[in-house]
Amino acid sequence: MSDRRIALVPPRYGPDVVGGAELVLREVAHGLTARGWQVDVLTTCARDHYTWANHYPAATTDDQGVRVQRFKVVNDTSGADRAALLRTMALGGSPTLAQQESWMNDGLRVPDLFHALLDTAEQYRAIVVSPYLFWTSFAGGLVAPERTILRPCLHDEPEARFEVFEPLVTGVAKLWLNTQPEADLLDQIWPAHAPAEVLGEGVPVPEVYDPAGFRARHGLSDRPFALYGGRREGAKNWDALLDGFVAAIRKEDLDLDLVTFGVGDVHVPPDVEGRIIDLGLLSDRDKDDAFAAAAVYLQPSAMESFSRTVMEAWLAGTPVIANAASAVVAWHCDRSGAGLTYDDNTELEQCLRFVAEAPDEAAALAGPGRQYVLDHYTWPDTLSRMEASLEAMP
């Protein structure tokens, strides 16, 4: 075993992969490499988490000093077991352990990655798997649990209570958590969990912002806009956000557009075309400038273990409106004083009207947000906490 060699095992990896957990592990890989660690990434050939199609070649490549090994996804099951489990849950039933095991194996599997870990696990000081929900973490995390760190990115969702995850959550060497609310949820669901540490995440701090250039590059009008970025899908409450925003602007006196970027379809009702603008995938520079140009950032997801985009908004001096159902984001908003939360569409509309009708007060609300991020979530401090945790491994 090398004292400074570690493996990171995300389900996807790459500069064009959209996903918070995956993005963070890539930054961890680069950050620890720069600090003298030998970092191997073992991951799949997939880029898209909807299809899990093999996009990248199965090969070993170099990513700025990080050794990346990709293995082909096997996705040849019918999906019947997953559908049956969902029907059981929809009817209020609790899936049996056998159903959960079938569910886990009725989808993407990466047997070559599993076998590679079997062959090489003893070479690593630590094997970091993340997030908990995927086969790569479930199977990879049980190869050498005594040297495995689970970074679960835990959400309050039914799957988090599946018995099938008990060996992973209780049997690994330790868990790395993002926030205190995530730690509280872990204690609630799995009181016998392995030792856990709240290490947080790091967020890159842009040197400059160009909000006017962003508007010009994308042909945006002078109307103020709310921003949403990331995965446009039900799990992130995108559809509910879109419905709530559309209902608000149909009243015809809300002077606010919605600009969105990321992956997933955006279905705009014909009567509000022009008020909801989809920019698709953006470069890192454009994303930074988008946060600075926005009047407010919207976080509708109830299932967050950290919420990086909220931090990026606050760094850019932009206030946040967030779903109160997310214990993590509500905690950030309360602790920083830089955001508003809503419980339903009526409260969402009230928050949007505040931003549109009192722009100076809304901008002032964001004031403490930047310092909150700088105080708690920069990469130098986060990487130092990770290094200390790794060095404490036996």
Secondary structure as GFF3:
##gff-version 3
##sequence-region A 1 394
A	DSSP	beta_strand	5	9	.	.	.	ID=ss1
A	DSSP	alpha_helix	20	34	.	.	.	ID=ss2
A	DSSP	beta_strand	38	44	.	.	.	ID=ss3
A	DSSP	beta_strand	60	63	.	.	.	ID=ss4
A	DSSP	beta_strand	66	71	.	.	.	ID=ss5
A	DSSP	alpha_helix	80	90	.	.	.	ID=ss6
A	DSSP	alpha_helix	97	105	.	.	.	ID=ss7
A	DSSP	alpha_helix	111	120	.	.	.	ID=ss8
A	DSSP	three_ten_helix	121	123	.	.	.	ID=ss9
A	DSSP	beta_strand	126	129	.	.	.	ID=ss10
A	DSSP	alpha_helix	135	140	.	.	.	ID=ss11
A	DSSP	three_ten_helix	145	147	.	.	.	ID=ss12
A	DSSP	beta_strand	148	150	.	.	.	ID=ss13
A	DSSP	three_ten_helix	158	161	.	.	.	ID=ss14
A	DSSP	three_ten_helix	163	165	.	.	.	ID=ss15
A	DSSP	alpha_helix	166	171	.	.	.	ID=ss16
A	DSSP	beta_strand	174	177	.	.	.	ID=ss17
A	DSSP	alpha_helix	180	189	.	.	.	ID=ss18
A	DSSP	beta_strand	196	198	.	.	.	ID=ss19
A	DSSP	alpha_helix	211	217	.	.	.	ID=ss20
A	DSSP	beta_strand	225	231	.	.	.	ID=ss21
A	DSSP	three_ten_helix	234	236	.	.	.	ID=ss22
A	DSSP	alpha_helix	238	249	.	.	.	ID=ss23
A	DSSP	beta_strand	257	263	.	.	.	ID=ss24
A	DSSP	three_ten_helix	270	272	.	.	.	ID=ss25
A	DSSP	beta_strand	276	278	.	.	.	ID=ss26
A	DSSP	alpha_helix	284	293	.	.	.	ID=ss27
A	DSSP	beta_strand	296	299	.	.	.	ID=ss28
A	DSSP	alpha_helix	308	315	.	.	.	ID=ss29
A	DSSP	beta_strand	320	323	.	.	.	ID=ss30
A	DSSP	alpha_helix	327	336	.	.	.	ID=ss31
A	DSSP	beta_strand	339	342	.	.	.	ID=ss32
A	DSSP	alpha_helix	345	357	.	.	.	ID=ss33
A	DSSP	alpha_helix	359	365	.	.	.	ID=ss34
A	DSSP	alpha_helix	367	376	.	.	.	ID=ss35
A	DSSP	alpha_helix	379	391	.	.	.	ID=ss36
###
